[in-house]
Structure formats: structure tokens, C-alpha cells
Amino acid sequence: MAREIDDETSEDIVAVAKSDRAAKRGPFAGIGLFLRQVINELKKVIVPTRKELVSYTVVVLVFVVFMMAIVSLLDLLFGFGVGYIFGNGPTK
């Protein structure tokens, strides 16, 4: 005799099994599962060395100063342009 083959795909079977397990699980078990998953993810975090941390900090500070200079220059140019167009000629 031939076996009957389910028409459900394996993803559907897995989804049904997960929903059945979630329905059986109480609220405290769900919280416990969440905390275990958080701890497992935190174990995967790689903490930078002091040298890397200083290097990243310097790069960020240099980038911020560079962007501040660009924004300040554009603000100054637009200010002169607005003063020239709507004022009495270029501002001094």
C-alpha cells in the first residue's frame, strides 16, 4: 500500500507546530523564552578593544567637525544671498 502524502509544505507544518507550542506556553514561559533569546544574542556581541574604540571615536568627531564646517559655510553663503536679494545690497 502507498502512503498518503500531505499536501502541506514543510513551512506550513513548522508554522502550525510553532503556533501550537505558543498556544500551550503560558505568559511567564514566553517571558522566560524572550529573556533566554536576549541573553543568547548578547553573547554574540563583540566588544571593541580600547584602541578600536578610540579610533572610532576620533573618526566620528572628525566627521562631525567636517559636517559642521560645511553647514556653517552654506549658512553663511545663504545668509549673504538672502541679505543681497531682500536687503539693501550685500551685508557687511
N, CA, C and O atoms as a DFTB+ gen file, in Angstrom:
368 C
 N C O
     1  1       0.813      -1.181       0.000
     2  2       0.000       0.000       0.000
     3  2       0.858       1.246       0.000
     4  3       1.900       1.286       0.654
     5  1       0.431       2.259      -0.726
     6  2       1.173       3.511      -0.790
     7  2       0.767       4.414       0.369
     8  3      -0.386       4.426       0.802
     9  1       1.744       5.168       0.856
    10  2       1.456       6.131       1.919
    11  2       0.749       7.335       1.356
    12  3       0.927       7.708       0.197
    13  1      -0.059       7.933       2.208
    14  2      -0.665       9.200       1.802
    15  2       0.343      10.314       2.001
    16  3       1.041      10.355       3.014
    17  1       0.417      11.206       1.049
    18  2       1.343      12.332       1.127
    19  2       0.526      13.568       1.446
    20  3      -0.446      13.888       0.762
    21  1       0.940      14.255       2.499
    22  2       0.257      15.505       2.860
    23  2       0.492      16.552       1.793
    24  3       1.565      16.626       1.195
    25  1      -0.526      17.357       1.567
    26  2      -0.385      18.455       0.608
    27  2       0.258      19.680       1.244
    28  3       0.587      20.639       0.547
    29  1       0.438      19.656       2.554
    30  2       1.033      20.804       3.233
    31  2       2.538      20.835       2.992
    32  3       3.200      19.797       2.967
    33  1       3.059      22.036       2.818
    34  2       4.506      22.175       2.672
    35  2       5.150      22.122       4.048
    36  3       4.474      22.251       5.069
    37  1       6.445      21.934       4.064
    38  2       7.138      21.839       5.348
    39  2       7.054      23.152       6.125
    40  3       7.025      23.134       7.355
    41  1       7.015      24.295       5.426
    42  2       6.895      25.575       6.122
    43  2       5.566      25.675       6.843
    44  3       5.495      26.203       7.953
    45  1       4.493      25.159       6.205
    46  2       3.184      25.198       6.851
    47  2       3.164      24.316       8.089
    48  3       2.584      24.684       9.110
    49  1       3.793      23.160       7.999
    50  2       3.835      22.250       9.138
    51  2       4.595      22.886      10.290
    52  3       4.177      22.797      11.444
    53  1       5.716      23.531       9.972
    54  2       6.510      24.200      11.004
    55  2       5.720      25.345      11.626
    56  3       5.742      25.525      12.843
    57  1       5.031      26.110      10.808
    58  2       4.246      27.232      11.330
    59  2       3.136      26.741      12.247
    60  3       2.880      27.340      13.291
    61  1       2.474      25.650      11.862
    62  2       1.409      25.095      12.704
    63  2       1.986      24.590      14.019
    64  3       1.393      24.801      15.077
    65  1       3.133      23.925      13.963
    66  2       3.766      23.418      15.182
    67  2       4.161      24.559      16.107
    68  3       3.973      24.468      17.320
    69  1       4.711      25.642      15.538
    70  2       5.092      26.795      16.364
    71  2       3.876      27.438      17.001
    72  3       3.922      27.816      18.172
    73  1       2.790      27.570      16.255
    74  2       1.594      28.188      16.829
    75  2       0.995      27.299      17.909
    76  3       0.477      27.810      18.902
    77  1       1.054      25.967      17.738
    78  2       0.563      25.057      18.776
    79  2       1.390      25.182      20.040
    80  3       0.842      25.215      21.142
    81  1       2.709      25.251      19.891
    82  2       3.581      25.401      21.061
    83  2       3.349      26.736      21.743
    84  3       3.346      26.809      22.972
    85  1       3.153      27.806      20.959
    86  2       2.920      29.133      21.542
    87  2       1.599      29.158      22.296
    88  3       1.483      29.837      23.317
    89  1       0.593      28.421      21.803
    90  2      -0.705      28.390      22.474
    91  2      -0.601      27.649      23.799
    92  3      -1.289      28.004      24.756
    93  1       0.246      26.626      23.874
    94  2       0.409      25.859      25.100
    95  2       1.256      26.606      26.126
    96  3       1.152      26.341      27.324
    97  1       2.072      27.517      25.679
    98  2       3.005      28.227      26.542
    99  2       2.269      29.326      27.305
   100  3       1.465      30.055      26.723
   101  1       2.533      29.445      28.578
   102  2       1.919      30.483      29.389
   103  2       2.646      31.800      29.232
   104  3       3.670      31.867      28.552
   105  1       2.127      32.854      29.855
   106  2       2.769      34.171      29.714
   107  2       4.161      34.219      30.343
   108  3       5.050      34.893      29.822
   109  1       4.360      33.509      31.459
   110  2       5.678      33.535      32.095
   111  2       6.695      32.727      31.298
   112  3       7.880      33.061      31.278
   113  1       6.240      31.679      30.652
   114  2       7.144      30.899      29.803
   115  2       7.573      31.729      28.595
   116  3       8.713      31.627      28.141
   117  1       6.658      32.550      28.075
   118  2       7.009      33.429      26.959
   119  2       8.047      34.464      27.361
   120  3       8.967      34.769      26.603
   121  1       7.884      35.004      28.573
   122  2       8.864      35.979      29.078
   123  2      10.214      35.310      29.273
   124  3      11.253      35.884      28.945
   125  1      10.195      34.082      29.814
   126  2      11.446      33.338      30.006
   127  2      12.138      33.057      28.692
   128  3      13.358      33.191      28.587
   129  1      11.364      32.665      27.678
   130  2      11.929      32.425      26.349
   131  2      12.548      33.697      25.787
   132  3      13.639      33.669      25.218
   133  1      11.843      34.812      25.950
   134  2      12.368      36.087      25.462
   135  2      13.691      36.424      26.138
   136  3      14.645      36.823      25.471
   137  1      13.754      36.267      27.456
   138  2      14.990      36.593      28.181
   139  2      16.134      35.668      27.766
   140  3      17.273      36.117      27.641
   141  1      15.846      34.382      27.551
   142  2      16.895      33.467      27.086
   143  2      17.411      33.874      25.711
   144  3      18.612      33.808      25.449
   145  1      16.503      34.295      24.834
   146  2      16.922      34.724      23.497
   147  2      17.741      36.011      23.566
   148  3      18.706      36.171      22.818
   149  1      17.369      36.923      24.451
   150  2      18.142      38.163      24.615
   151  2      19.550      37.847      25.092
   152  3      20.522      38.398      24.575
   153  1      19.665      36.962      26.077
   154  2      20.986      36.600      26.605
   155  2      21.829      35.933      25.523
   156  3      23.020      36.217      25.402
   157  1      21.216      35.043      24.731
   158  2      21.958      34.398      23.644
   159  2      22.438      35.410      22.615
   160  3      23.551      35.281      22.104
   161  1      21.627      36.415      22.299
   162  2      22.055      37.438      21.341
   163  2      23.161      38.308      21.922
   164  3      24.082      38.698      21.204
   165  1      23.081      38.617      23.216
   166  2      24.124      39.439      23.839
   167  2      25.461      38.708      23.889
   168  3      26.513      39.347      23.893
   169  1      25.436      37.400      23.926
   170  2      26.682      36.627      23.910
   171  2      27.387      36.749      22.565
   172  3      28.595      36.524      22.485
   173  1      26.662      37.099      21.514
   174  2      27.238      37.226      20.173
   175  2      27.891      38.580      19.942
   176  3      28.605      38.759      18.955
   177  1      27.659      39.530      20.833
   178  2      28.184      40.885      20.666
   179  2      29.701      40.878      20.858
   180  3      30.221      40.280      21.800
   181  1      30.390      41.550      19.951
   182  2      31.836      41.671      20.048
   183  2      32.162      43.064      20.575
   184  3      31.825      44.065      19.943
   185  1      32.810      43.128      21.720
   186  2      33.160      44.411      22.333
   187  2      34.469      44.887      21.720
   188  3      35.439      44.130      21.684
   189  1      34.517      46.145      21.230
   190  2      35.764      46.633      20.622
   191  2      36.857      46.822      21.675
   192  3      36.582      47.056      22.852
   193  1      38.098      46.713      21.216
   194  2      39.223      46.967      22.112
   195  2      39.325      48.467      22.360
   196  3      38.667      49.265      21.693
   197  1      40.152      48.835      23.321
   198  2      40.327      50.255      23.640
   199  2      40.864      51.024      22.433
   200  3      40.431      52.145      22.166
   201  1      41.804      50.424      21.705
   202  2      42.395      51.067      20.534
   203  2      41.330      51.297      19.459
   204  3      41.266      52.375      18.868
   205  1      40.497      50.284      19.207
   206  2      39.429      50.425      18.226
   207  2      38.422      51.481      18.659
   208  3      37.955      52.276      17.842
   209  1      38.092      51.487      19.936
   210  2      37.127      52.452      20.446
   211  2      37.631      53.881      20.283
   212  3      36.872      54.762      19.879
   213  1      38.902      54.119      20.593
   214  2      39.486      55.454      20.421
   215  2      39.502      55.828      18.946
   216  3      39.196      56.965      18.587
   217  1      39.855      54.880      18.096
   218  2      39.897      55.135      16.661
   219  2      38.508      55.499      16.131
   220  3      38.367      56.467      15.383
   221  1      37.483      54.735      16.512
   222  2      36.121      55.025      16.061
   223  2      35.660      56.388      16.568
   224  3      34.999      57.130      15.841
   225  1      36.002      56.717      17.804
   226  2      35.600      57.995      18.378
   227  2      36.239      59.157      17.630
   228  3      35.571      60.152      17.350
   229  1      37.515      59.043      17.307
   230  2      38.212      60.098      16.572
   231  2      37.610      60.268      15.179
   232  3      37.433      61.392      14.709
   233  1      37.299      59.166      14.529
   234  2      36.705      59.243      13.191
   235  2      35.361      59.963      13.247
   236  3      35.072      60.809      12.401
   237  1      34.543      59.628      14.239
   238  2      33.238      60.270      14.361
   239  2      33.390      61.759      14.658
   240  3      32.689      62.576      14.060
   241  1      34.278      62.123      15.556
   242  2      34.466      63.540      15.890
   243  2      34.975      64.341      14.697
   244  3      34.513      65.458      14.466
   245  1      35.917      63.789      13.935
   246  2      36.425      64.478      12.740
   247  2      35.305      64.651      11.724
   248  3      35.185      65.714      11.114
   249  1      34.483      63.623      11.535
   250  2      33.367      63.718      10.603
   251  2      32.364      64.784      11.048
   252  3      31.879      65.558      10.224
   253  1      32.055      64.828      12.332
   254  2      31.100      65.825      12.841
   255  2      31.643      67.232      12.654
   256  3      30.897      68.125      12.251
   257  1      32.922      67.453      12.938
   258  2      33.517      68.782      12.756
   259  2      33.496      69.169      11.280
   260  3      33.211      70.320      10.949
   261  1      33.792      68.226      10.393
   262  2      33.765      68.479       8.955
   263  2      32.359      68.861       8.502
   264  3      32.191      69.817       7.745
   265  1      31.357      68.128       8.956
   266  2      29.974      68.435       8.578
   267  2      29.533      69.781       9.154
   268  3      28.796      70.517       8.498
   269  1      29.973      70.112      10.370
   270  2      29.646      71.423      10.950
   271  2      30.238      72.547      10.108
   272  3      29.598      73.580       9.913
   273  1      31.459      72.350       9.607
   274  2      32.083      73.367       8.776
   275  2      31.312      73.547       7.473
   276  3      31.111      74.677       7.027
   277  1      30.880      72.455       6.860
   278  2      30.109      72.554       5.615
   279  2      28.789      73.269       5.849
   280  3      28.424      74.158       5.081
   281  1      28.062      72.889       6.912
   282  2      26.763      73.507       7.196
   283  2      26.938      74.984       7.536
   284  3      26.133      75.813       7.113
   285  1      27.980      75.321       8.295
   286  2      28.226      76.726       8.646
   287  2      28.545      77.557       7.399
   288  3      28.060      78.679       7.255
   289  1      29.350      77.008       6.514
   290  2      29.692      77.718       5.284
   291  2      28.453      77.935       4.415
   292  3      28.256      79.025       3.877
   293  1      27.620      76.907       4.276
   294  2      26.386      77.049       3.495
   295  2      25.440      78.067       4.142
   296  3      24.803      78.856       3.444
   297  1      25.351      78.046       5.471
   298  2      24.507      79.012       6.179
   299  2      24.992      80.438       5.933
   300  3      24.184      81.341       5.715
   301  1      26.299      80.641       5.968
   302  2      26.873      81.961       5.720
   303  2      26.587      82.415       4.284
   304  3      26.212      83.564       4.054
   305  1      26.767      81.507       3.326
   306  2      26.519      81.859       1.925
   307  2      25.046      82.175       1.679
   308  3      24.725      83.159       1.012
   309  1      24.154      81.350       2.211
   310  2      22.722      81.605       2.030
   311  2      22.309      82.897       2.750
   312  3      21.445      83.628       2.267
   313  1      22.925      83.170       3.894
   314  2      22.636      84.419       4.601
   315  2      23.016      85.635       3.776
   316  3      22.255      86.598       3.685
   317  1      24.205      85.585       3.174
   318  2      24.614      86.690       2.301
   319  2      23.679      86.806       1.098
   320  3      23.323      87.910       0.685
   321  1      23.284      85.656       0.535
   322  2      22.382      85.676      -0.623
   323  2      21.030      86.266      -0.281
   324  3      20.502      87.066      -1.053
   325  1      20.462      85.901       0.838
   326  2      19.160      86.441       1.261
   327  2      19.293      87.921       1.571
   328  3      18.417      88.713       1.226
   329  1      20.390      88.296       2.223
   330  2      20.605      89.719       2.520
   331  2      20.739      90.537       1.242
   332  3      20.245      91.663       1.176
   333  1      21.379      90.003       0.258
   334  2      21.554      90.705      -1.014
   335  2      20.230      90.826      -1.770
   336  3      19.920      91.877      -2.329
   337  1      19.442      89.722      -1.780
   338  2      18.196      89.737      -2.541
   339  2      17.128      90.569      -1.853
   340  3      16.468      91.380      -2.503
   341  1      16.946      90.386      -0.550
   342  2      15.831      91.042       0.149
   343  2      16.275      92.285       0.929
   344  3      15.434      93.054       1.395
   345  1      17.556      92.478       1.071
   346  2      18.034      93.630       1.829
   347  2      18.433      94.764       0.914
   348  3      17.947      94.886      -0.210
   349  1      19.325      95.588       1.418
   350  2      19.827      96.727       0.652
   351  2      21.219      96.409       0.130
   352  3      22.182      97.103       0.459
   353  1      21.329      95.385      -0.666
   354  2      22.640      95.008      -1.197
   355  2      23.322      94.035      -0.262
   356  3      22.718      93.562       0.701
   357  1      24.555      93.739      -0.535
   358  2      25.278      92.756       0.298
   359  2      25.479      93.301       1.720
   360  3      25.734      94.489       1.921
   361  1      25.356      92.399       2.688
   362  2      25.533      92.806       4.082
   363  2      27.016      92.865       4.396
   364  3      27.834      92.191       3.770
   365  1      27.342      93.693       5.387
   366  2      28.750      93.855       5.739
   367  2      29.040      93.219       7.062
   368  3      30.179      93.253       7.527
